[in-house]
Amino acid sequence: MKFMTVMVITLVIVSMSSPRGFNGVVAQSCVPTDLMSCLPAMISGGAPSTECCDKLKVQEPCLCSYIKNPMYSSYVSSQNARKTLTACNIPYPTC
């Protein structure tokens, strides 16, 4: 009986710590600092790194919130940012 109780508690803890919501969709976490590897390309217009493109693809759903945020909009809305997105095959969002 104790074993079964421990297993149920473990199952509850694991399911609660999963990044998936109740509907099975992975929760999106918008963390602007994760895009630090993109800063050189977005400022200088140079070629983005593979790490930058990977991070942008993960955070693509967050781009509109970054564009609307005055702290980040100048970086994400710049011509160099558009070049970076194009180089990473990510369409510039229409917000």
PDB file of N, CA, C and O in Angstrom, chain B, residues numbered from 101:
ATOM      1  N   MET B 101       0.818  -1.185   0.000  1.00  0.00           N
ATOM      2  CA  MET B 101       0.000   0.000   0.000  1.00  0.00           C
ATOM      3  C   MET B 101       0.867   1.256   0.000  1.00  0.00           C
ATOM      4  O   MET B 101       0.556   2.224  -0.693  1.00  0.00           O
ATOM      5  N   LYS B 102       1.960   1.244   0.780  1.00  0.00           N
ATOM      6  CA  LYS B 102       2.846   2.409   0.812  1.00  0.00           C
ATOM      7  C   LYS B 102       3.498   2.630  -0.542  1.00  0.00           C
ATOM      8  O   LYS B 102       3.675   3.771  -0.969  1.00  0.00           O
ATOM      9  N   PHE B 103       3.853   1.552  -1.216  1.00  0.00           N
ATOM     10  CA  PHE B 103       4.474   1.671  -2.528  1.00  0.00           C
ATOM     11  C   PHE B 103       3.526   2.363  -3.503  1.00  0.00           C
ATOM     12  O   PHE B 103       3.946   3.233  -4.265  1.00  0.00           O
ATOM     13  N   MET B 104       2.273   1.986  -3.481  1.00  0.00           N
ATOM     14  CA  MET B 104       1.279   2.577  -4.376  1.00  0.00           C
ATOM     15  C   MET B 104       1.095   4.064  -4.066  1.00  0.00           C
ATOM     16  O   MET B 104       0.943   4.864  -4.989  1.00  0.00           O
ATOM     17  N   THR B 105       1.106   4.440  -2.819  1.00  0.00           N
ATOM     18  CA  THR B 105       0.974   5.833  -2.423  1.00  0.00           C
ATOM     19  C   THR B 105       2.159   6.642  -2.942  1.00  0.00           C
ATOM     20  O   THR B 105       1.983   7.738  -3.473  1.00  0.00           O
ATOM     21  N   VAL B 106       3.353   6.103  -2.789  1.00  0.00           N
ATOM     22  CA  VAL B 106       4.556   6.776  -3.272  1.00  0.00           C
ATOM     23  C   VAL B 106       4.496   6.929  -4.792  1.00  0.00           C
ATOM     24  O   VAL B 106       4.868   7.978  -5.319  1.00  0.00           O
ATOM     25  N   MET B 107       4.043   5.919  -5.488  1.00  0.00           N
ATOM     26  CA  MET B 107       3.946   5.989  -6.945  1.00  0.00           C
ATOM     27  C   MET B 107       2.938   7.060  -7.385  1.00  0.00           C
ATOM     28  O   MET B 107       3.196   7.795  -8.337  1.00  0.00           O
ATOM     29  N   VAL B 108       1.810   7.149  -6.707  1.00  0.00           N
ATOM     30  CA  VAL B 108       0.805   8.154  -7.048  1.00  0.00           C
ATOM     31  C   VAL B 108       1.355   9.558  -6.794  1.00  0.00           C
ATOM     32  O   VAL B 108       1.171  10.450  -7.622  1.00  0.00           O
ATOM     33  N   ILE B 109       2.010   9.758  -5.685  1.00  0.00           N
ATOM     34  CA  ILE B 109       2.596  11.058  -5.363  1.00  0.00           C
ATOM     35  C   ILE B 109       3.658  11.426  -6.400  1.00  0.00           C
ATOM     36  O   ILE B 109       3.711  12.570  -6.852  1.00  0.00           O
ATOM     37  N   THR B 110       4.489  10.479  -6.775  1.00  0.00           N
ATOM     38  CA  THR B 110       5.515  10.711  -7.780  1.00  0.00           C
ATOM     39  C   THR B 110       4.886  11.090  -9.118  1.00  0.00           C
ATOM     40  O   THR B 110       5.353  12.015  -9.784  1.00  0.00           O
ATOM     41  N   LEU B 111       3.845  10.392  -9.507  1.00  0.00           N
ATOM     42  CA  LEU B 111       3.153  10.686 -10.759  1.00  0.00           C
ATOM     43  C   LEU B 111       2.577  12.103 -10.746  1.00  0.00           C
ATOM     44  O   LEU B 111       2.671  12.819 -11.742  1.00  0.00           O
ATOM     45  N   VAL B 112       1.992  12.501  -9.639  1.00  0.00           N
ATOM     46  CA  VAL B 112       1.425  13.850  -9.520  1.00  0.00           C
ATOM     47  C   VAL B 112       2.529  14.896  -9.628  1.00  0.00           C
ATOM     48  O   VAL B 112       2.367  15.891 -10.334  1.00  0.00           O
ATOM     49  N   ILE B 113       3.639  14.687  -8.945  1.00  0.00           N
ATOM     50  CA  ILE B 113       4.749  15.646  -8.983  1.00  0.00           C
ATOM     51  C   ILE B 113       5.316  15.751 -10.388  1.00  0.00           C
ATOM     52  O   ILE B 113       5.564  16.859 -10.863  1.00  0.00           O
ATOM     53  N   VAL B 114       5.525  14.644 -11.058  1.00  0.00           N
ATOM     54  CA  VAL B 114       6.077  14.654 -12.410  1.00  0.00           C
ATOM     55  C   VAL B 114       5.119  15.339 -13.372  1.00  0.00           C
ATOM     56  O   VAL B 114       5.556  16.119 -14.217  1.00  0.00           O
ATOM     57  N   SER B 115       3.832  15.067 -13.263  1.00  0.00           N
ATOM     58  CA  SER B 115       2.879  15.690 -14.188  1.00  0.00           C
ATOM     59  C   SER B 115       2.758  17.187 -13.942  1.00  0.00           C
ATOM     60  O   SER B 115       2.519  17.943 -14.884  1.00  0.00           O
ATOM     61  N   MET B 116       2.916  17.631 -12.708  1.00  0.00           N
ATOM     62  CA  MET B 116       2.834  19.054 -12.406  1.00  0.00           C
ATOM     63  C   MET B 116       4.094  19.793 -12.846  1.00  0.00           C
ATOM     64  O   MET B 116       4.024  20.980 -13.164  1.00  0.00           O
ATOM     65  N   SER B 117       5.224  19.129 -12.871  1.00  0.00           N
ATOM     66  CA  SER B 117       6.470  19.788 -13.255  1.00  0.00           C
ATOM     67  C   SER B 117       6.707  19.737 -14.751  1.00  0.00           C
ATOM     68  O   SER B 117       7.678  20.322 -15.231  1.00  0.00           O
ATOM     69  N   SER B 118       5.868  19.067 -15.494  1.00  0.00           N
ATOM     70  CA  SER B 118       6.004  18.977 -16.941  1.00  0.00           C
ATOM     71  C   SER B 118       5.728  20.325 -17.583  1.00  0.00           C
ATOM     72  O   SER B 118       4.859  21.060 -17.113  1.00  0.00           O
ATOM     73  N   PRO B 119       6.455  20.673 -18.662  1.00  0.00           N
ATOM     74  CA  PRO B 119       6.211  21.946 -19.337  1.00  0.00           C
ATOM     75  C   PRO B 119       4.925  21.942 -20.159  1.00  0.00           C
ATOM     76  O   PRO B 119       4.609  22.946 -20.798  1.00  0.00           O
ATOM     77  N   ARG B 120       4.188  20.858 -20.158  1.00  0.00           N
ATOM     78  CA  ARG B 120       2.947  20.783 -20.928  1.00  0.00           C
ATOM     79  C   ARG B 120       1.771  21.182 -20.050  1.00  0.00           C
ATOM     80  O   ARG B 120       1.716  20.868 -18.861  1.00  0.00           O
ATOM     81  N   GLY B 121       0.851  21.872 -20.664  1.00  0.00           N
ATOM     82  CA  GLY B 121      -0.359  22.263 -19.953  1.00  0.00           C
ATOM     83  C   GLY B 121      -1.329  21.100 -19.920  1.00  0.00           C
ATOM     84  O   GLY B 121      -0.992  19.991 -20.333  1.00  0.00           O
ATOM     85  N   PHE B 122      -2.528  21.348 -19.431  1.00  0.00           N
ATOM     86  CA  PHE B 122      -3.523  20.295 -19.329  1.00  0.00           C
ATOM     87  C   PHE B 122      -3.973  19.802 -20.685  1.00  0.00           C
ATOM     88  O   PHE B 122      -4.397  18.653 -20.810  1.00  0.00           O
ATOM     89  N   ASN B 123      -3.892  20.644 -21.709  1.00  0.00           N
ATOM     90  CA  ASN B 123      -4.323  20.230 -23.037  1.00  0.00           C
ATOM     91  C   ASN B 123      -3.195  19.596 -23.842  1.00  0.00           C
ATOM     92  O   ASN B 123      -3.380  19.302 -25.022  1.00  0.00           O
ATOM     93  N   GLY B 124      -2.035  19.381 -23.237  1.00  0.00           N
ATOM     94  CA  GLY B 124      -0.921  18.716 -23.897  1.00  0.00           C
ATOM     95  C   GLY B 124      -0.039  19.633 -24.718  1.00  0.00           C
ATOM     96  O   GLY B 124       0.904  19.162 -25.354  1.00  0.00           O
ATOM     97  N   VAL B 125      -0.313  20.916 -24.725  1.00  0.00           N
ATOM     98  CA  VAL B 125       0.469  21.874 -25.496  1.00  0.00           C
ATOM     99  C   VAL B 125       1.635  22.357 -24.649  1.00  0.00           C
ATOM    100  O   VAL B 125       1.468  22.666 -23.469  1.00  0.00           O
ATOM    101  N   VAL B 126       2.819  22.420 -25.256  1.00  0.00           N
ATOM    102  CA  VAL B 126       3.998  22.888 -24.540  1.00  0.00           C
ATOM    103  C   VAL B 126       3.838  24.369 -24.235  1.00  0.00           C
ATOM    104  O   VAL B 126       3.518  25.158 -25.124  1.00  0.00           O
ATOM    105  N   ALA B 127       4.056  24.742 -22.998  1.00  0.00           N
ATOM    106  CA  ALA B 127       3.952  26.138 -22.598  1.00  0.00           C
ATOM    107  C   ALA B 127       5.115  26.931 -23.190  1.00  0.00           C
ATOM    108  O   ALA B 127       6.262  26.485 -23.154  1.00  0.00           O
ATOM    109  N   GLN B 128       4.812  28.102 -23.731  1.00  0.00           N
ATOM    110  CA  GLN B 128       5.836  28.949 -24.320  1.00  0.00           C
ATOM    111  C   GLN B 128       6.376  29.888 -23.261  1.00  0.00           C
ATOM    112  O   GLN B 128       5.617  30.535 -22.539  1.00  0.00           O
ATOM    113  N   SER B 129       7.663  29.952 -23.178  1.00  0.00           N
ATOM    114  CA  SER B 129       8.303  30.830 -22.219  1.00  0.00           C
ATOM    115  C   SER B 129       9.057  31.912 -22.981  1.00  0.00           C
ATOM    116  O   SER B 129      10.029  31.633 -23.682  1.00  0.00           O
ATOM    117  N   CYS B 130       8.597  33.144 -22.834  1.00  0.00           N
ATOM    118  CA  CYS B 130       9.246  34.266 -23.508  1.00  0.00           C
ATOM    119  C   CYS B 130      10.306  34.853 -22.589  1.00  0.00           C
ATOM    120  O   CYS B 130       9.995  35.548 -21.621  1.00  0.00           O
ATOM    121  N   VAL B 131      11.546  34.567 -22.904  1.00  0.00           N
ATOM    122  CA  VAL B 131      12.663  35.032 -22.094  1.00  0.00           C
ATOM    123  C   VAL B 131      13.604  35.822 -23.011  1.00  0.00           C
ATOM    124  O   VAL B 131      14.416  35.230 -23.722  1.00  0.00           O
ATOM    125  N   PRO B 132      13.498  37.153 -22.996  1.00  0.00           N
ATOM    126  CA  PRO B 132      14.310  37.968 -23.905  1.00  0.00           C
ATOM    127  C   PRO B 132      15.811  37.735 -23.773  1.00  0.00           C
ATOM    128  O   PRO B 132      16.534  37.833 -24.764  1.00  0.00           O
ATOM    129  N   THR B 133      16.289  37.432 -22.581  1.00  0.00           N
ATOM    130  CA  THR B 133      17.724  37.234 -22.394  1.00  0.00           C
ATOM    131  C   THR B 133      18.230  35.986 -23.123  1.00  0.00           C
ATOM    132  O   THR B 133      19.431  35.843 -23.350  1.00  0.00           O
ATOM    133  N   ASP B 134      17.313  35.082 -23.491  1.00  0.00           N
ATOM    134  CA  ASP B 134      17.724  33.912 -24.268  1.00  0.00           C
ATOM    135  C   ASP B 134      18.199  34.301 -25.667  1.00  0.00           C
ATOM    136  O   ASP B 134      18.857  33.515 -26.349  1.00  0.00           O
ATOM    137  N   LEU B 135      17.862  35.517 -26.086  1.00  0.00           N
ATOM    138  CA  LEU B 135      18.247  35.976 -27.422  1.00  0.00           C
ATOM    139  C   LEU B 135      19.540  36.787 -27.425  1.00  0.00           C
ATOM    140  O   LEU B 135      19.846  37.453 -28.414  1.00  0.00           O
ATOM    141  N   MET B 136      20.294  36.740 -26.345  1.00  0.00           N
ATOM    142  CA  MET B 136      21.552  37.492 -26.274  1.00  0.00           C
ATOM    143  C   MET B 136      22.512  37.099 -27.392  1.00  0.00           C
ATOM    144  O   MET B 136      23.297  37.930 -27.848  1.00  0.00           O
ATOM    145  N   SER B 137      22.462  35.862 -27.834  1.00  0.00           N
ATOM    146  CA  SER B 137      23.347  35.437 -28.918  1.00  0.00           C
ATOM    147  C   SER B 137      22.989  36.112 -30.237  1.00  0.00           C
ATOM    148  O   SER B 137      23.780  36.072 -31.180  1.00  0.00           O
ATOM    149  N   CYS B 138      21.817  36.730 -30.323  1.00  0.00           N
ATOM    150  CA  CYS B 138      21.377  37.432 -31.538  1.00  0.00           C
ATOM    151  C   CYS B 138      21.743  38.912 -31.525  1.00  0.00           C
ATOM    152  O   CYS B 138      21.677  39.582 -32.555  1.00  0.00           O
ATOM    153  N   LEU B 139      22.121  39.412 -30.377  1.00  0.00           N
ATOM    154  CA  LEU B 139      22.379  40.843 -30.252  1.00  0.00           C
ATOM    155  C   LEU B 139      23.435  41.355 -31.232  1.00  0.00           C
ATOM    156  O   LEU B 139      23.220  42.400 -31.845  1.00  0.00           O
ATOM    157  N   PRO B 140      24.569  40.665 -31.409  1.00  0.00           N
ATOM    158  CA  PRO B 140      25.560  41.169 -32.381  1.00  0.00           C
ATOM    159  C   PRO B 140      24.980  41.298 -33.797  1.00  0.00           C
ATOM    160  O   PRO B 140      25.225  42.296 -34.475  1.00  0.00           O
ATOM    161  N   ALA B 141      24.228  40.316 -34.236  1.00  0.00           N
ATOM    162  CA  ALA B 141      23.642  40.368 -35.580  1.00  0.00           C
ATOM    163  C   ALA B 141      22.573  41.448 -35.672  1.00  0.00           C
ATOM    164  O   ALA B 141      22.467  42.134 -36.689  1.00  0.00           O
ATOM    165  N   MET B 142      21.793  41.602 -34.629  1.00  0.00           N
ATOM    166  CA  MET B 142      20.718  42.593 -34.657  1.00  0.00           C
ATOM    167  C   MET B 142      21.246  44.020 -34.567  1.00  0.00           C
ATOM    168  O   MET B 142      20.588  44.957 -35.020  1.00  0.00           O
ATOM    169  N   ILE B 143      22.415  44.185 -33.992  1.00  0.00           N
ATOM    170  CA  ILE B 143      22.996  45.527 -33.889  1.00  0.00           C
ATOM    171  C   ILE B 143      23.832  45.856 -35.127  1.00  0.00           C
ATOM    172  O   ILE B 143      23.718  46.945 -35.690  1.00  0.00           O
ATOM    173  N   SER B 144      24.671  44.910 -35.545  1.00  0.00           N
ATOM    174  CA  SER B 144      25.599  45.194 -36.646  1.00  0.00           C
ATOM    175  C   SER B 144      25.068  44.803 -38.016  1.00  0.00           C
ATOM    176  O   SER B 144      25.547  45.304 -39.033  1.00  0.00           O
ATOM    177  N   GLY B 145      24.091  43.918 -38.050  1.00  0.00           N
ATOM    178  CA  GLY B 145      23.578  43.456 -39.335  1.00  0.00           C
ATOM    179  C   GLY B 145      24.368  42.304 -39.909  1.00  0.00           C
ATOM    180  O   GLY B 145      24.152  41.903 -41.053  1.00  0.00           O
ATOM    181  N   GLY B 146      25.296  41.763 -39.111  1.00  0.00           N
ATOM    182  CA  GLY B 146      26.100  40.631 -39.572  1.00  0.00           C
ATOM    183  C   GLY B 146      25.291  39.346 -39.595  1.00  0.00           C
ATOM    184  O   GLY B 146      24.115  39.323 -39.232  1.00  0.00           O
ATOM    185  N   ALA B 147      25.942  38.289 -40.024  1.00  0.00           N
ATOM    186  CA  ALA B 147      25.280  36.987 -40.101  1.00  0.00           C
ATOM    187  C   ALA B 147      25.002  36.454 -38.696  1.00  0.00           C
ATOM    188  O   ALA B 147      25.885  36.493 -37.840  1.00  0.00           O
ATOM    189  N   PRO B 148      23.803  35.962 -38.450  1.00  0.00           N
ATOM    190  CA  PRO B 148      23.488  35.404 -37.136  1.00  0.00           C
ATOM    191  C   PRO B 148      24.120  34.029 -36.966  1.00  0.00           C
ATOM    192  O   PRO B 148      24.328  33.296 -37.933  1.00  0.00           O
ATOM    193  N   SER B 149      24.418  33.699 -35.726  1.00  0.00           N
ATOM    194  CA  SER B 149      24.965  32.377 -35.417  1.00  0.00           C
ATOM    195  C   SER B 149      23.865  31.324 -35.475  1.00  0.00           C
ATOM    196  O   SER B 149      22.677  31.648 -35.466  1.00  0.00           O
ATOM    197  N   THR B 150      24.267  30.084 -35.534  1.00  0.00           N
ATOM    198  CA  THR B 150      23.304  28.979 -35.494  1.00  0.00           C
ATOM    199  C   THR B 150      22.531  29.011 -34.187  1.00  0.00           C
ATOM    200  O   THR B 150      21.324  28.770 -34.162  1.00  0.00           O
ATOM    201  N   GLU B 151      23.232  29.308 -33.102  1.00  0.00           N
ATOM    202  CA  GLU B 151      22.573  29.393 -31.796  1.00  0.00           C
ATOM    203  C   GLU B 151      21.497  30.475 -31.816  1.00  0.00           C
ATOM    204  O   GLU B 151      20.405  30.279 -31.284  1.00  0.00           O
ATOM    205  N   CYS B 152      21.804  31.606 -32.426  1.00  0.00           N
ATOM    206  CA  CYS B 152      20.845  32.699 -32.531  1.00  0.00           C
ATOM    207  C   CYS B 152      19.596  32.239 -33.276  1.00  0.00           C
ATOM    208  O   CYS B 152      18.480  32.449 -32.800  1.00  0.00           O
ATOM    209  N   CYS B 153      19.772  31.620 -34.427  1.00  0.00           N
ATOM    210  CA  CYS B 153      18.627  31.157 -35.214  1.00  0.00           C
ATOM    211  C   CYS B 153      17.797  30.128 -34.455  1.00  0.00           C
ATOM    212  O   CYS B 153      16.568  30.153 -34.503  1.00  0.00           O
ATOM    213  N   ASP B 154      18.472  29.231 -33.760  1.00  0.00           N
ATOM    214  CA  ASP B 154      17.755  28.231 -32.964  1.00  0.00           C
ATOM    215  C   ASP B 154      16.910  28.900 -31.883  1.00  0.00           C
ATOM    216  O   ASP B 154      15.756  28.528 -31.669  1.00  0.00           O
ATOM    217  N   LYS B 155      17.485  29.880 -31.211  1.00  0.00           N
ATOM    218  CA  LYS B 155      16.759  30.587 -30.151  1.00  0.00           C
ATOM    219  C   LYS B 155      15.587  31.388 -30.725  1.00  0.00           C
ATOM    220  O   LYS B 155      14.507  31.431 -30.136  1.00  0.00           O
ATOM    221  N   LEU B 156      15.811  32.020 -31.878  1.00  0.00           N
ATOM    222  CA  LEU B 156      14.729  32.783 -32.510  1.00  0.00           C
ATOM    223  C   LEU B 156      13.570  31.880 -32.910  1.00  0.00           C
ATOM    224  O   LEU B 156      12.408  32.263 -32.776  1.00  0.00           O
ATOM    225  N   LYS B 157      13.879  30.690 -33.398  1.00  0.00           N
ATOM    226  CA  LYS B 157      12.816  29.763 -33.788  1.00  0.00           C
ATOM    227  C   LYS B 157      11.986  29.348 -32.584  1.00  0.00           C
ATOM    228  O   LYS B 157      10.764  29.227 -32.676  1.00  0.00           O
ATOM    229  N   VAL B 158      12.647  29.133 -31.460  1.00  0.00           N
ATOM    230  CA  VAL B 158      11.930  28.756 -30.240  1.00  0.00           C
ATOM    231  C   VAL B 158      11.052  29.908 -29.764  1.00  0.00           C
ATOM    232  O   VAL B 158       9.931  29.694 -29.301  1.00  0.00           O
ATOM    233  N   GLN B 159      11.569  31.132 -29.881  1.00  0.00           N
ATOM    234  CA  GLN B 159      10.848  32.286 -29.361  1.00  0.00           C
ATOM    235  C   GLN B 159      10.063  33.047 -30.437  1.00  0.00           C
ATOM    236  O   GLN B 159       9.625  34.173 -30.202  1.00  0.00           O
ATOM    237  N   GLU B 160       9.888  32.453 -31.585  1.00  0.00           N
ATOM    238  CA  GLU B 160       9.131  33.118 -32.645  1.00  0.00           C
ATOM    239  C   GLU B 160       7.748  33.581 -32.179  1.00  0.00           C
ATOM    240  O   GLU B 160       7.337  34.685 -32.536  1.00  0.00           O
ATOM    241  N   PRO B 161       7.017  32.785 -31.398  1.00  0.00           N
ATOM    242  CA  PRO B 161       5.705  33.260 -30.926  1.00  0.00           C
ATOM    243  C   PRO B 161       5.801  34.490 -30.008  1.00  0.00           C
ATOM    244  O   PRO B 161       4.792  35.156 -29.773  1.00  0.00           O
ATOM    245  N   CYS B 162       6.964  34.791 -29.502  1.00  0.00           N
ATOM    246  CA  CYS B 162       7.148  35.907 -28.573  1.00  0.00           C
ATOM    247  C   CYS B 162       7.494  37.212 -29.276  1.00  0.00           C
ATOM    248  O   CYS B 162       7.464  38.269 -28.646  1.00  0.00           O
ATOM    249  N   LEU B 163       7.818  37.168 -30.547  1.00  0.00           N
ATOM    250  CA  LEU B 163       8.343  38.346 -31.232  1.00  0.00           C
ATOM    251  C   LEU B 163       7.393  39.543 -31.174  1.00  0.00           C
ATOM    252  O   LEU B 163       7.846  40.675 -30.999  1.00  0.00           O
ATOM    253  N   CYS B 164       6.098  39.317 -31.315  1.00  0.00           N
ATOM    254  CA  CYS B 164       5.152  40.442 -31.251  1.00  0.00           C
ATOM    255  C   CYS B 164       5.178  41.108 -29.881  1.00  0.00           C
ATOM    256  O   CYS B 164       5.099  42.333 -29.783  1.00  0.00           O
ATOM    257  N   SER B 165       5.287  40.318 -28.835  1.00  0.00           N
ATOM    258  CA  SER B 165       5.339  40.925 -27.498  1.00  0.00           C
ATOM    259  C   SER B 165       6.631  41.719 -27.322  1.00  0.00           C
ATOM    260  O   SER B 165       6.637  42.733 -26.623  1.00  0.00           O
ATOM    261  N   TYR B 166       7.720  41.279 -27.941  1.00  0.00           N
ATOM    262  CA  TYR B 166       8.971  42.036 -27.880  1.00  0.00           C
ATOM    263  C   TYR B 166       8.860  43.334 -28.683  1.00  0.00           C
ATOM    264  O   TYR B 166       9.358  44.379 -28.265  1.00  0.00           O
ATOM    265  N   ILE B 167       8.200  43.251 -29.839  1.00  0.00           N
ATOM    266  CA  ILE B 167       8.033  44.443 -30.677  1.00  0.00           C
ATOM    267  C   ILE B 167       7.199  45.495 -29.949  1.00  0.00           C
ATOM    268  O   ILE B 167       7.463  46.691 -30.069  1.00  0.00           O
ATOM    269  N   LYS B 168       6.205  45.055 -29.203  1.00  0.00           N
ATOM    270  CA  LYS B 168       5.317  45.980 -28.492  1.00  0.00           C
ATOM    271  C   LYS B 168       5.909  46.497 -27.192  1.00  0.00           C
ATOM    272  O   LYS B 168       5.396  47.460 -26.621  1.00  0.00           O
ATOM    273  N   ASN B 169       6.976  45.876 -26.718  1.00  0.00           N
ATOM    274  CA  ASN B 169       7.610  46.281 -25.461  1.00  0.00           C
ATOM    275  C   ASN B 169       8.664  47.354 -25.753  1.00  0.00           C
ATOM    276  O   ASN B 169       9.611  47.099 -26.497  1.00  0.00           O
ATOM    277  N   PRO B 170       8.508  48.552 -25.173  1.00  0.00           N
ATOM    278  CA  PRO B 170       9.475  49.632 -25.450  1.00  0.00           C
ATOM    279  C   PRO B 170      10.925  49.281 -25.117  1.00  0.00           C
ATOM    280  O   PRO B 170      11.845  49.849 -25.707  1.00  0.00           O
ATOM    281  N   MET B 171      11.141  48.358 -24.185  1.00  0.00           N
ATOM    282  CA  MET B 171      12.513  47.975 -23.829  1.00  0.00           C
ATOM    283  C   MET B 171      13.209  47.221 -24.960  1.00  0.00           C
ATOM    284  O   MET B 171      14.430  47.303 -25.099  1.00  0.00           O
ATOM    285  N   TYR B 172      12.437  46.484 -25.773  1.00  0.00           N
ATOM    286  CA  TYR B 172      13.033  45.619 -26.787  1.00  0.00           C
ATOM    287  C   TYR B 172      12.689  46.017 -28.213  1.00  0.00           C
ATOM    288  O   TYR B 172      13.312  45.530 -29.156  1.00  0.00           O
ATOM    289  N   SER B 173      11.720  46.883 -28.385  1.00  0.00           N
ATOM    290  CA  SER B 173      11.219  47.166 -29.737  1.00  0.00           C
ATOM    291  C   SER B 173      12.291  47.735 -30.664  1.00  0.00           C
ATOM    292  O   SER B 173      12.295  47.427 -31.856  1.00  0.00           O
ATOM    293  N   SER B 174      13.191  48.550 -30.146  1.00  0.00           N
ATOM    294  CA  SER B 174      14.214  49.118 -31.024  1.00  0.00           C
ATOM    295  C   SER B 174      15.146  48.043 -31.580  1.00  0.00           C
ATOM    296  O   SER B 174      15.688  48.201 -32.673  1.00  0.00           O
ATOM    297  N   TYR B 175      15.334  46.958 -30.841  1.00  0.00           N
ATOM    298  CA  TYR B 175      16.194  45.865 -31.315  1.00  0.00           C
ATOM    299  C   TYR B 175      15.451  44.983 -32.312  1.00  0.00           C
ATOM    300  O   TYR B 175      16.000  44.589 -33.341  1.00  0.00           O
ATOM    301  N   VAL B 176      14.206  44.681 -31.996  1.00  0.00           N
ATOM    302  CA  VAL B 176      13.446  43.727 -32.806  1.00  0.00           C
ATOM    303  C   VAL B 176      12.864  44.379 -34.057  1.00  0.00           C
ATOM    304  O   VAL B 176      12.622  43.697 -35.053  1.00  0.00           O
ATOM    305  N   SER B 177      12.638  45.680 -34.015  1.00  0.00           N
ATOM    306  CA  SER B 177      12.031  46.375 -35.147  1.00  0.00           C
ATOM    307  C   SER B 177      13.049  46.952 -36.121  1.00  0.00           C
ATOM    308  O   SER B 177      12.669  47.467 -37.173  1.00  0.00           O
ATOM    309  N   SER B 178      14.319  46.877 -35.792  1.00  0.00           N
ATOM    310  CA  SER B 178      15.337  47.500 -36.644  1.00  0.00           C
ATOM    311  C   SER B 178      15.499  46.750 -37.961  1.00  0.00           C
ATOM    312  O   SER B 178      15.088  45.597 -38.095  1.00  0.00           O
ATOM    313  N   GLN B 179      16.098  47.420 -38.913  1.00  0.00           N
ATOM    314  CA  GLN B 179      16.383  46.815 -40.211  1.00  0.00           C
ATOM    315  C   GLN B 179      17.325  45.617 -40.042  1.00  0.00           C
ATOM    316  O   GLN B 179      17.173  44.607 -40.729  1.00  0.00           O
ATOM    317  N   ASN B 180      18.289  45.730 -39.135  1.00  0.00           N
ATOM    318  CA  ASN B 180      19.219  44.618 -38.889  1.00  0.00           C
ATOM    319  C   ASN B 180      18.492  43.417 -38.290  1.00  0.00           C
ATOM    320  O   ASN B 180      18.833  42.273 -38.591  1.00  0.00           O
ATOM    321  N   ALA B 181      17.499  43.669 -37.449  1.00  0.00           N
ATOM    322  CA  ALA B 181      16.722  42.564 -36.879  1.00  0.00           C
ATOM    323  C   ALA B 181      15.943  41.852 -37.980  1.00  0.00           C
ATOM    324  O   ALA B 181      15.836  40.625 -37.983  1.00  0.00           O
ATOM    325  N   ARG B 182      15.406  42.622 -38.904  1.00  0.00           N
ATOM    326  CA  ARG B 182      14.688  42.019 -40.034  1.00  0.00           C
ATOM    327  C   ARG B 182      15.630  41.153 -40.871  1.00  0.00           C
ATOM    328  O   ARG B 182      15.250  40.076 -41.330  1.00  0.00           O
ATOM    329  N   LYS B 183      16.867  41.634 -41.068  1.00  0.00           N
ATOM    330  CA  LYS B 183      17.868  40.848 -41.799  1.00  0.00           C
ATOM    331  C   LYS B 183      18.185  39.556 -41.047  1.00  0.00           C
ATOM    332  O   LYS B 183      18.334  38.493 -41.649  1.00  0.00           O
ATOM    333  N   THR B 184      18.284  39.666 -39.735  1.00  0.00           N
ATOM    334  CA  THR B 184      18.585  38.491 -38.914  1.00  0.00           C
ATOM    335  C   THR B 184      17.471  37.461 -39.042  1.00  0.00           C
ATOM    336  O   THR B 184      17.739  36.273 -39.224  1.00  0.00           O
ATOM    337  N   LEU B 185      16.230  37.910 -38.947  1.00  0.00           N
ATOM    338  CA  LEU B 185      15.095  36.995 -39.080  1.00  0.00           C
ATOM    339  C   LEU B 185      15.082  36.351 -40.463  1.00  0.00           C
ATOM    340  O   LEU B 185      14.841  35.150 -40.588  1.00  0.00           O
ATOM    341  N   THR B 186      15.338  37.138 -41.490  1.00  0.00           N
ATOM    342  CA  THR B 186      15.366  36.611 -42.854  1.00  0.00           C
ATOM    343  C   THR B 186      16.467  35.563 -43.002  1.00  0.00           C
ATOM    344  O   THR B 186      16.255  34.511 -43.604  1.00  0.00           O
ATOM    345  N   ALA B 187      17.652  35.857 -42.445  1.00  0.00           N
ATOM    346  CA  ALA B 187      18.777  34.910 -42.518  1.00  0.00           C
ATOM    347  C   ALA B 187      18.453  33.605 -41.794  1.00  0.00           C
ATOM    348  O   ALA B 187      18.973  32.546 -42.147  1.00  0.00           O
ATOM    349  N   CYS B 188      17.592  33.688 -40.780  1.00  0.00           N
ATOM    350  CA  CYS B 188      17.200  32.489 -40.016  1.00  0.00           C
ATOM    351  C   CYS B 188      15.933  31.841 -40.558  1.00  0.00           C
ATOM    352  O   CYS B 188      15.405  30.903 -39.960  1.00  0.00           O
ATOM    353  N   ASN B 189      15.441  32.347 -41.701  1.00  0.00           N
ATOM    354  CA  ASN B 189      14.209  31.821 -42.321  1.00  0.00           C
ATOM    355  C   ASN B 189      12.997  31.941 -41.407  1.00  0.00           C
ATOM    356  O   ASN B 189      12.158  31.043 -41.340  1.00  0.00           O
ATOM    357  N   ILE B 190      12.922  33.062 -40.709  1.00  0.00           N
ATOM    358  CA  ILE B 190      11.792  33.340 -39.835  1.00  0.00           C
ATOM    359  C   ILE B 190      11.105  34.599 -40.389  1.00  0.00           C
ATOM    360  O   ILE B 190      11.743  35.643 -40.526  1.00  0.00           O
ATOM    361  N   PRO B 191       9.822  34.501 -40.702  1.00  0.00           N
ATOM    362  CA  PRO B 191       9.139  35.669 -41.241  1.00  0.00           C
ATOM    363  C   PRO B 191       8.974  36.749 -40.169  1.00  0.00           C
ATOM    364  O   PRO B 191       8.741  36.450 -38.998  1.00  0.00           O
ATOM    365  N   TYR B 192       9.100  38.003 -40.589  1.00  0.00           N
ATOM    366  CA  TYR B 192       8.879  39.099 -39.653  1.00  0.00           C
ATOM    367  C   TYR B 192       7.400  39.100 -39.296  1.00  0.00           C
ATOM    368  O   TYR B 192       6.551  39.060 -40.187  1.00  0.00           O
ATOM    369  N   PRO B 193       7.079  39.145 -38.015  1.00  0.00           N
ATOM    370  CA  PRO B 193       5.672  39.001 -37.614  1.00  0.00           C
ATOM    371  C   PRO B 193       4.829  40.233 -37.986  1.00  0.00           C
ATOM    372  O   PRO B 193       5.319  41.362 -38.007  1.00  0.00           O
ATOM    373  N   THR B 194       3.580  39.980 -38.270  1.00  0.00           N
ATOM    374  CA  THR B 194       2.603  41.050 -38.442  1.00  0.00           C
ATOM    375  C   THR B 194       1.763  41.052 -37.180  1.00  0.00           C
ATOM    376  O   THR B 194       0.958  40.151 -36.947  1.00  0.00           O
ATOM    377  N   CYS B 195       1.964  42.062 -36.385  1.00  0.00           N
ATOM    378  CA  CYS B 195       1.303  42.112 -35.077  1.00  0.00           C
ATOM    379  C   CYS B 195       0.050  42.954 -35.123  1.00  0.00           C
ATOM    380  O   CYS B 195      -0.630  43.104 -34.108  1.00  0.00           O
TER     381      CYS B 195
END
